[in-house]
Amino acid sequence: MRQRKSTTLNPSTVPTLPVRILFVDDEETIRMTLGEILRTQGYEVTTVATVREALAQITSNPFEVLIADLNIGQPGDGFTVVSAMRRTQPDCATFILTGYPAMETALQAIRSQVDDYLIKPADVEALIKAIESRSQRKRVAQPPPKRIAMLIRENTAQIATKYLTAAKNHAKLSRIRLSDQEWLNHLPGVLSDLVEMLESHPAETSEHTMQSASQHGRGRRDQGYSVPMVIEEARIVSDVIFEIIQRNLMALDLSRLMGDVRRMNDSLQAQLKASVTAYLARKHSKSGNPQASSLGR
């Protein structure tokens, strides 16, 4: 009986599955054009026009590459899709596509959130080269992205130090002679209330927070602050917090960043209004003005 010869396949002849790409862009012309170009290069391309469609694809189908427009319907929606892909399919290579070259500096800051970004109109040759390079590279495991509340909690001491330095070096605020404790007495409460608000998602800033802000306004009035100084102090607090956010942008959950920033800013503005209103009421109550309660509304 003749012995059957074993057959060894040449690796170059073994068929390989095409790289699967999810392409998200709300411009139909770009979806059709770039999607078809990628298909002619041998890629398996799924094109969608909305964030909802993209999320449905991410949760139901595997992909090796994601290409998402920066602004899908709303500014920054592409980050929502990228964040969802990173959580669901962490090995997928992610690319942001933008039509705004001026965004380049900002986009450099989020390079750890995406593998690369491309400026419209995309250079097809460069895009294919990037896809081939990134899709074959395993993503280094990264810690889960943070929310702003956690970032504030972890950096409370740094925020206080930066605020104190800025306030003491301010041309007008530095004229008020205060101890470090007097400079900082309100800040731990402001930061703690911000964290609680961001984590609990209340419809409005809590009554306790507003009462604390009012007390702060009355206290600054007694310490010799003017209303512009109260406003400037609030600006410094806000600037320091945003500086911490900017420096840690790569560690944040971009899909929730805009909502958290908006809610934080609304709360800080509400607290400032309460401080100024209480300041004015304090001022006029001391001068015997019967209209004090109506001022600042």
TIMI-589738 format. One record per residue (C-alpha): x, z, y; residue in one letter. Coordinates in steps of 0.02 Angstrom, whole numbers, plus 50000, padded with zeros to 5 digits. Layout:
<r><east>X</east><up>Z</up><north>Y</north><code>A</code></r>
...
//
This chain:
<r><east>50000</east><up>50000</up><north>50000</north><code>M</code></r>
<r><east>50075</east><up>49948</up><north>50165</north><code>R</code></r>
<r><east>50112</east><up>50089</up><north>50286</north><code>Q</code></r>
<r><east>50018</east><up>50072</up><north>50449</north><code>R</code></r>
<r><east>50128</east><up>50057</up><north>50601</north><code>K</code></r>
<r><east>50103</east><up>50189</up><north>50734</north><code>S</code></r>
<r><east>50060</east><up>50124</up><north>50905</north><code>T</code></r>
<r><east>50139</east><up>50198</up><north>51061</north><code>T</code></r>
<r><east>50052</east><up>50157</up><north>51225</north><code>L</code></r>
<r><east>50158</east><up>50111</up><north>51373</north><code>N</code></r>
<r><east>50110</east><up>50234</up><north>51513</north><code>P</code></r>
<r><east>50102</east><up>50089</up><north>51634</north><code>S</code></r>
<r><east>49965</east><up>50009</up><north>51530</north><code>T</code></r>
<r><east>49856</east><up>50165</up><north>51516</north><code>V</code></r>
<r><east>49709</east><up>50145</up><north>51634</north><code>P</code></r>
<r><east>49698</east><up>50279</up><north>51768</north><code>T</code></r>
<r><east>49543</east><up>50338</up><north>51857</north><code>L</code></r>
<r><east>49531</east><up>50283</up><north>52039</north><code>P</code></r>
<r><east>49556</east><up>50413</up><north>52174</north><code>V</code></r>
<r><east>49384</east><up>50473</up><north>52231</north><code>R</code></r>
<r><east>49362</east><up>50481</up><north>52420</north><code>I</code></r>
<r><east>49221</east><up>50560</up><north>52520</north><code>L</code></r>
<r><east>49212</east><up>50474</up><north>52691</north><code>F</code></r>
<r><east>49103</east><up>50558</up><north>52823</north><code>V</code></r>
<r><east>49067</east><up>50470</up><north>52989</north><code>D</code></r>
<r><east>48907</east><up>50452</up><north>53090</north><code>D</code></r>
<r><east>48956</east><up>50278</up><north>53153</north><code>E</code></r>
<r><east>48885</east><up>50151</up><north>53032</north><code>E</code></r>
<r><east>49008</east><up>50013</up><north>53078</north><code>T</code></r>
<r><east>49158</east><up>50124</up><north>53041</north><code>I</code></r>
<r><east>49082</east><up>50185</up><north>52878</north><code>R</code></r>
<r><east>49051</east><up>50008</up><north>52818</north><code>M</code></r>
<r><east>49216</east><up>49936</up><north>52877</north><code>T</code></r>
<r><east>49339</east><up>50071</up><north>52827</north><code>L</code></r>
<r><east>49242</east><up>50113</up><north>52670</north><code>G</code></r>
<r><east>49251</east><up>49934</up><north>52610</north><code>E</code></r>
<r><east>49436</east><up>49918</up><north>52653</north><code>I</code></r>
<r><east>49473</east><up>50073</up><north>52548</north><code>L</code></r>
<r><east>49371</east><up>50003</up><north>52403</north><code>R</code></r>
<r><east>49472</east><up>49842</up><north>52405</north><code>T</code></r>
<r><east>49627</east><up>49950</up><north>52385</north><code>Q</code></r>
<r><east>49558</east><up>50020</up><north>52223</north><code>G</code></r>
<r><east>49483</east><up>50184</up><north>52284</north><code>Y</code></r>
<r><east>49312</east><up>50248</up><north>52234</north><code>E</code></r>
<r><east>49229</east><up>50283</up><north>52401</north><code>V</code></r>
<r><east>49070</east><up>50380</up><north>52439</north><code>T</code></r>
<r><east>49014</east><up>50363</up><north>52620</north><code>T</code></r>
<r><east>48891</east><up>50479</up><north>52708</north><code>V</code></r>
<r><east>48833</east><up>50496</up><north>52888</north><code>A</code></r>
<r><east>48787</east><up>50680</up><north>52909</north><code>T</code></r>
<r><east>48854</east><up>50854</up><north>52876</north><code>V</code></r>
<r><east>48708</east><up>50891</up><north>52762</north><code>R</code></r>
<r><east>48742</east><up>50737</up><north>52656</north><code>E</code></r>
<r><east>48927</east><up>50782</up><north>52649</north><code>A</code></r>
<r><east>48892</east><up>50960</up><north>52592</north><code>L</code></r>
<r><east>48774</east><up>50895</up><north>52456</north><code>A</code></r>
<r><east>48912</east><up>50780</up><north>52391</north><code>Q</code></r>
<r><east>49043</east><up>50918</up><north>52398</north><code>I</code></r>
<r><east>48938</east><up>51036</up><north>52293</north><code>T</code></r>
<r><east>48889</east><up>50906</up><north>52164</north><code>S</code></r>
<r><east>49036</east><up>50785</up><north>52142</north><code>N</code></r>
<r><east>49225</east><up>50803</up><north>52127</north><code>P</code></r>
<r><east>49338</east><up>50718</up><north>52254</north><code>F</code></r>
<r><east>49525</east><up>50700</up><north>52274</north><code>E</code></r>
<r><east>49517</east><up>50653</up><north>52459</north><code>V</code></r>
<r><east>49404</east><up>50694</up><north>52606</north><code>L</code></r>
<r><east>49406</east><up>50592</up><north>52767</north><code>I</code></r>
<r><east>49291</east><up>50667</up><north>52900</north><code>A</code></r>
<r><east>49259</east><up>50616</up><north>53079</north><code>D</code></r>
<r><east>49293</east><up>50759</up><north>53200</north><code>L</code></r>
<r><east>49123</east><up>50744</up><north>53282</north><code>N</code></r>
<r><east>48982</east><up>50709</up><north>53159</north><code>I</code></r>
<r><east>48826</east><up>50722</up><north>53263</north><code>G</code></r>
<r><east>48892</east><up>50876</up><north>53354</north><code>Q</code></r>
<r><east>49068</east><up>50911</up><north>53421</north><code>P</code></r>
<r><east>49179</east><up>50991</up><north>53289</north><code>G</code></r>
<r><east>49060</east><up>50960</up><north>53143</north><code>D</code></r>
<r><east>49205</east><up>50884</up><north>53046</north><code>G</code></r>
<r><east>49281</east><up>51058</up><north>53032</north><code>F</code></r>
<r><east>49124</east><up>51120</up><north>52946</north><code>T</code></r>
<r><east>49144</east><up>50987</up><north>52812</north><code>V</code></r>
<r><east>49331</east><up>51022</up><north>52794</north><code>V</code></r>
<r><east>49300</east><up>51209</up><north>52775</north><code>S</code></r>
<r><east>49166</east><up>51179</up><north>52644</north><code>A</code></r>
<r><east>49281</east><up>51065</up><north>52546</north><code>M</code></r>
<r><east>49425</east><up>51189</up><north>52554</north><code>R</code></r>
<r><east>49314</east><up>51327</up><north>52484</north><code>R</code></r>
<r><east>49231</east><up>51220</up><north>52350</north><code>T</code></r>
<r><east>49371</east><up>51100</up><north>52299</north><code>Q</code></r>
<r><east>49534</east><up>51179</up><north>52361</north><code>P</code></r>
<r><east>49644</east><up>51043</up><north>52285</north><code>D</code></r>
<r><east>49558</east><up>50903</up><north>52381</north><code>C</code></r>
<r><east>49666</east><up>50822</up><north>52517</north><code>A</code></r>
<r><east>49577</east><up>50830</up><north>52685</north><code>T</code></r>
<r><east>49594</east><up>50717</up><north>52837</north><code>F</code></r>
<r><east>49514</east><up>50728</up><north>53009</north><code>I</code></r>
<r><east>49475</east><up>50563</up><north>53098</north><code>L</code></r>
<r><east>49457</east><up>50570</up><north>53287</north><code>T</code></r>
<r><east>49434</east><up>50446</up><north>53428</north><code>G</code></r>
<r><east>49513</east><up>50561</up><north>53557</north><code>Y</code></r>
<r><east>49702</east><up>50547</up><north>53566</north><code>P</code></r>
<r><east>49702</east><up>50686</up><north>53698</north><code>A</code></r>
<r><east>49651</east><up>50805</up><north>53559</north><code>M</code></r>
<r><east>49821</east><up>50784</up><north>53476</north><code>E</code></r>
<r><east>49894</east><up>50948</up><north>53540</north><code>T</code></r>
<r><east>49741</east><up>51047</up><north>53485</north><code>A</code></r>
<r><east>49737</east><up>50961</up><north>53318</north><code>L</code></r>
<r><east>49918</east><up>51007</up><north>53287</north><code>Q</code></r>
<r><east>49862</east><up>51188</up><north>53289</north><code>A</code></r>
<r><east>49747</east><up>51164</up><north>53140</north><code>I</code></r>
<r><east>49866</east><up>51070</up><north>53028</north><code>R</code></r>
<r><east>49856</east><up>51206</up><north>52895</north><code>S</code></r>
<r><east>49667</east><up>51183</up><north>52891</north><code>Q</code></r>
<r><east>49685</east><up>50996</up><north>52855</north><code>V</code></r>
<r><east>49820</east><up>50891</up><north>52774</north><code>D</code></r>
<r><east>49829</east><up>50769</up><north>52918</north><code>D</code></r>
<r><east>49730</east><up>50691</up><north>53059</north><code>Y</code></r>
<r><east>49711</east><up>50508</up><north>53110</north><code>L</code></r>
<r><east>49671</east><up>50427</up><north>53276</north><code>I</code></r>
<r><east>49535</east><up>50293</up><north>53282</north><code>K</code></r>
<r><east>49551</east><up>50150</up><north>53253</north><code>P</code></r>
<r><east>49642</east><up>50208</up><north>53097</north><code>A</code></r>
<r><east>49798</east><up>50115</up><north>53044</north><code>D</code></r>
<r><east>49746</east><up>50063</up><north>52868</north><code>V</code></r>
<r><east>49924</east><up>50053</up><north>52802</north><code>E</code></r>
<r><east>49966</east><up>50227</up><north>52869</north><code>A</code></r>
<r><east>49802</east><up>50296</up><north>52802</north><code>L</code></r>
<r><east>49833</east><up>50229</up><north>52626</north><code>I</code></r>
<r><east>50010</east><up>50296</up><north>52629</north><code>K</code></r>
<r><east>49947</east><up>50467</up><north>52682</north><code>A</code></r>
<r><east>49811</east><up>50466</up><north>52548</north><code>I</code></r>
<r><east>49935</east><up>50423</up><north>52412</north><code>E</code></r>
<r><east>50057</east><up>50556</up><north>52470</north><code>S</code></r>
<r><east>49932</east><up>50697</up><north>52496</north><code>R</code></r>
<r><east>49819</east><up>50663</up><north>52347</north><code>S</code></r>
<r><east>49966</east><up>50685</up><north>52228</north><code>Q</code></r>
<r><east>50021</east><up>50848</up><north>52306</north><code>R</code></r>
<r><east>49945</east><up>51012</up><north>52251</north><code>K</code></r>
<r><east>49887</east><up>51119</up><north>52395</north><code>R</code></r>
<r><east>49978</east><up>51284</up><north>52413</north><code>V</code></r>
<r><east>49858</east><up>51427</up><north>52383</north><code>A</code></r>
<r><east>49805</east><up>51506</up><north>52547</north><code>Q</code></r>
<r><east>49711</east><up>51667</up><north>52585</north><code>P</code></r>
<r><east>49526</east><up>51645</up><north>52623</north><code>P</code></r>
<r><east>49490</east><up>51603</up><north>52806</north><code>P</code></r>
<r><east>49446</east><up>51746</up><north>52922</north><code>K</code></r>
<r><east>49302</east><up>51774</up><north>53042</north><code>R</code></r>
<r><east>49333</east><up>51825</up><north>53223</north><code>I</code></r>
<r><east>49267</east><up>52000</up><north>53187</north><code>A</code></r>
<r><east>49406</east><up>52032</up><north>53061</north><code>M</code></r>
<r><east>49535</east><up>51958</up><north>53179</north><code>L</code></r>
<r><east>49483</east><up>52076</up><north>53320</north><code>I</code></r>
<r><east>49484</east><up>52226</up><north>53202</north><code>R</code></r>
<r><east>49658</east><up>52184</up><north>53139</north><code>E</code></r>
<r><east>49728</east><up>52156</up><north>53314</north><code>N</code></r>
<r><east>49645</east><up>52296</up><north>53414</north><code>T</code></r>
<r><east>49811</east><up>52378</up><north>53457</north><code>A</code></r>
<r><east>49889</east><up>52212</up><north>53510</north><code>Q</code></r>
<r><east>49738</east><up>52169</up><north>53618</north><code>I</code></r>
<r><east>49750</east><up>52339</up><north>53703</north><code>A</code></r>
<r><east>49936</east><up>52317</up><north>53736</north><code>T</code></r>
<r><east>49915</east><up>52142</up><north>53808</north><code>K</code></r>
<r><east>49768</east><up>52197</up><north>53916</north><code>Y</code></r>
<r><east>49863</east><up>52348</up><north>53984</north><code>L</code></r>
<r><east>50015</east><up>52240</up><north>54027</north><code>T</code></r>
<r><east>49908</east><up>52108</up><north>54114</north><code>A</code></r>
<r><east>49807</east><up>52237</up><north>54212</north><code>A</code></r>
<r><east>49962</east><up>52331</up><north>54272</north><code>K</code></r>
<r><east>50043</east><up>52168</up><north>54328</north><code>N</code></r>
<r><east>49887</east><up>52106</up><north>54417</north><code>H</code></r>
<r><east>49910</east><up>52097</up><north>54606</north><code>A</code></r>
<r><east>49748</east><up>52188</up><north>54648</north><code>K</code></r>
<r><east>49709</east><up>52293</up><north>54495</north><code>L</code></r>
<r><east>49882</east><up>52371</up><north>54499</north><code>S</code></r>
<r><east>49840</east><up>52449</up><north>54668</north><code>R</code></r>
<r><east>49726</east><up>52571</up><north>54579</north><code>I</code></r>
<r><east>49830</east><up>52716</up><north>54514</north><code>R</code></r>
<r><east>49768</east><up>52755</up><north>54341</north><code>L</code></r>
<r><east>49844</east><up>52829</up><north>54185</north><code>S</code></r>
<r><east>49857</east><up>52719</up><north>54030</north><code>D</code></r>
<r><east>49711</east><up>52815</up><north>53955</north><code>Q</code></r>
<r><east>49605</east><up>52780</up><north>54109</north><code>E</code></r>
<r><east>49651</east><up>52596</up><north>54101</north><code>W</code></r>
<r><east>49603</east><up>52586</up><north>53918</north><code>L</code></r>
<r><east>49461</east><up>52711</up><north>53899</north><code>N</code></r>
<r><east>49328</east><up>52576</up><north>53885</north><code>H</code></r>
<r><east>49421</east><up>52446</up><north>53781</north><code>L</code></r>
<r><east>49410</east><up>52522</up><north>53605</north><code>P</code></r>
<r><east>49221</east><up>52534</up><north>53624</north><code>G</code></r>
<r><east>49208</east><up>52353</up><north>53686</north><code>V</code></r>
<r><east>49308</east><up>52288</up><north>53538</north><code>L</code></r>
<r><east>49217</east><up>52398</up><north>53411</north><code>S</code></r>
<r><east>49048</east><up>52342</up><north>53477</north><code>D</code></r>
<r><east>49102</east><up>52159</up><north>53470</north><code>L</code></r>
<r><east>49154</east><up>52177</up><north>53288</north><code>V</code></r>
<r><east>48990</east><up>52263</up><north>53244</north><code>E</code></r>
<r><east>48890</east><up>52129</up><north>53335</north><code>M</code></r>
<r><east>48981</east><up>51985</up><north>53251</north><code>L</code></r>
<r><east>48962</east><up>52062</up><north>53078</north><code>E</code></r>
<r><east>48780</east><up>52117</up><north>53092</north><code>S</code></r>
<r><east>48711</east><up>51962</up><north>53183</north><code>H</code></r>
<r><east>48586</east><up>52049</up><north>53300</north><code>P</code></r>
<r><east>48478</east><up>51942</up><north>53412</north><code>A</code></r>
<r><east>48545</east><up>52030</up><north>53568</north><code>E</code></r>
<r><east>48686</east><up>52146</up><north>53619</north><code>T</code></r>
<r><east>48639</east><up>52323</up><north>53566</north><code>S</code></r>
<r><east>48567</east><up>52451</up><north>53685</north><code>E</code></r>
<r><east>48714</east><up>52566</up><north>53649</north><code>H</code></r>
<r><east>48837</east><up>52430</up><north>53701</north><code>T</code></r>
<r><east>48742</east><up>52396</up><north>53861</north><code>M</code></r>
<r><east>48736</east><up>52581</up><north>53903</north><code>Q</code></r>
<r><east>48924</east><up>52594</up><north>53877</north><code>S</code></r>
<r><east>48949</east><up>52443</up><north>53991</north><code>A</code></r>
<r><east>48842</east><up>52524</up><north>54125</north><code>S</code></r>
<r><east>48940</east><up>52685</up><north>54112</north><code>Q</code></r>
<r><east>49101</east><up>52586</up><north>54129</north><code>H</code></r>
<r><east>49037</east><up>52504</up><north>54289</north><code>G</code></r>
<r><east>48993</east><up>52672</up><north>54365</north><code>R</code></r>
<r><east>49162</east><up>52742</up><north>54314</north><code>G</code></r>
<r><east>49258</east><up>52599</up><north>54392</north><code>R</code></r>
<r><east>49159</east><up>52623</up><north>54553</north><code>R</code></r>
<r><east>49213</east><up>52806</up><north>54559</north><code>D</code></r>
<r><east>49394</east><up>52755</up><north>54526</north><code>Q</code></r>
<r><east>49397</east><up>52641</up><north>54678</north><code>G</code></r>
<r><east>49369</east><up>52470</up><north>54601</north><code>Y</code></r>
<r><east>49280</east><up>52333</up><north>54698</north><code>S</code></r>
<r><east>49153</east><up>52219</up><north>54613</north><code>V</code></r>
<r><east>49278</east><up>52073</up><north>54608</north><code>P</code></r>
<r><east>49401</east><up>52190</up><north>54523</north><code>M</code></r>
<r><east>49273</east><up>52236</up><north>54390</north><code>V</code></r>
<r><east>49243</east><up>52051</up><north>54360</north><code>I</code></r>
<r><east>49431</east><up>52015</up><north>54354</north><code>E</code></r>
<r><east>49458</east><up>52156</up><north>54229</north><code>E</code></r>
<r><east>49324</east><up>52080</up><north>54116</north><code>A</code></r>
<r><east>49409</east><up>51911</up><north>54131</north><code>R</code></r>
<r><east>49574</east><up>51986</up><north>54073</north><code>I</code></r>
<r><east>49490</east><up>52064</up><north>53920</north><code>V</code></r>
<r><east>49410</east><up>51897</up><north>53878</north><code>S</code></r>
<r><east>49573</east><up>51802</up><north>53904</north><code>D</code></r>
<r><east>49672</east><up>51919</up><north>53792</north><code>V</code></r>
<r><east>49544</east><up>51904</up><north>53651</north><code>I</code></r>
<r><east>49543</east><up>51715</up><north>53664</north><code>F</code></r>
<r><east>49733</east><up>51712</up><north>53663</north><code>E</code></r>
<r><east>49731</east><up>51809</up><north>53498</north><code>I</code></r>
<r><east>49602</east><up>51686</up><north>53429</north><code>I</code></r>
<r><east>49706</east><up>51535</up><north>53483</north><code>Q</code></r>
<r><east>49866</east><up>51605</up><north>53405</north><code>R</code></r>
<r><east>49776</east><up>51637</up><north>53241</north><code>N</code></r>
<r><east>49670</east><up>51480</up><north>53240</north><code>L</code></r>
<r><east>49745</east><up>51416</up><north>53079</north><code>M</code></r>
<r><east>49687</east><up>51572</up><north>52986</north><code>A</code></r>
<r><east>49506</east><up>51564</up><north>53046</north><code>L</code></r>
<r><east>49351</east><up>51494</up><north>52963</north><code>D</code></r>
<r><east>49325</east><up>51341</up><north>53073</north><code>L</code></r>
<r><east>49150</east><up>51310</up><north>53007</north><code>S</code></r>
<r><east>49092</east><up>51472</up><north>53091</north><code>R</code></r>
<r><east>49212</east><up>51479</up><north>53236</north><code>L</code></r>
<r><east>49103</east><up>51398</up><north>53370</north><code>M</code></r>
<r><east>48952</east><up>51507</up><north>53329</north><code>G</code></r>
<r><east>49056</east><up>51666</up><north>53331</north><code>D</code></r>
<r><east>49141</east><up>51619</up><north>53495</north><code>V</code></r>
<r><east>48974</east><up>51581</up><north>53577</north><code>R</code></r>
<r><east>48897</east><up>51746</up><north>53523</north><code>R</code></r>
<r><east>49052</east><up>51843</up><north>53575</north><code>M</code></r>
<r><east>49055</east><up>51761</up><north>53746</north><code>N</code></r>
<r><east>48868</east><up>51794</up><north>53772</north><code>D</code></r>
<r><east>48895</east><up>51978</up><north>53731</north><code>S</code></r>
<r><east>49044</east><up>51995</up><north>53848</north><code>L</code></r>
<r><east>48945</east><up>51913</up><north>53989</north><code>Q</code></r>
<r><east>48796</east><up>52030</up><north>53958</north><code>A</code></r>
<r><east>48912</east><up>52181</up><north>53963</north><code>Q</code></r>
<r><east>48991</east><up>52122</up><north>54125</north><code>L</code></r>
<r><east>48819</east><up>52101</up><north>54204</north><code>K</code></r>
<r><east>48772</east><up>52277</up><north>54150</north><code>A</code></r>
<r><east>48934</east><up>52347</up><north>54222</north><code>S</code></r>
<r><east>48911</east><up>52261</up><north>54391</north><code>V</code></r>
<r><east>48728</east><up>52310</up><north>54402</north><code>T</code></r>
<r><east>48770</east><up>52493</up><north>54366</north><code>A</code></r>
<r><east>48915</east><up>52485</up><north>54490</north><code>Y</code></r>
<r><east>48800</east><up>52425</up><north>54628</north><code>L</code></r>
<r><east>48665</east><up>52551</up><north>54584</north><code>A</code></r>
<r><east>48796</east><up>52690</up><north>54590</north><code>R</code></r>
<r><east>48859</east><up>52630</up><north>54758</north><code>K</code></r>
<r><east>48688</east><up>52624</up><north>54840</north><code>H</code></r>
<r><east>48625</east><up>52784</up><north>54761</north><code>S</code></r>
<r><east>48772</east><up>52875</up><north>54842</north><code>K</code></r>
<r><east>48731</east><up>52794</up><north>55009</north><code>S</code></r>
<r><east>48547</east><up>52841</up><north>54989</north><code>G</code></r>
<r><east>48486</east><up>52661</up><north>54979</north><code>N</code></r>
<r><east>48311</east><up>52662</up><north>54896</north><code>P</code></r>
<r><east>48335</east><up>52481</up><north>54839</north><code>Q</code></r>
<r><east>48479</east><up>52525</up><north>54723</north><code>A</code></r>
<r><east>48379</east><up>52503</up><north>54564</north><code>S</code></r>
<r><east>48335</east><up>52324</up><north>54607</north><code>S</code></r>
<r><east>48511</east><up>52266</up><north>54648</north><code>L</code></r>
<r><east>48608</east><up>52157</up><north>54529</north><code>G</code></r>
<r><east>48457</east><up>52098</up><north>54431</north><code>R</code></r>
//
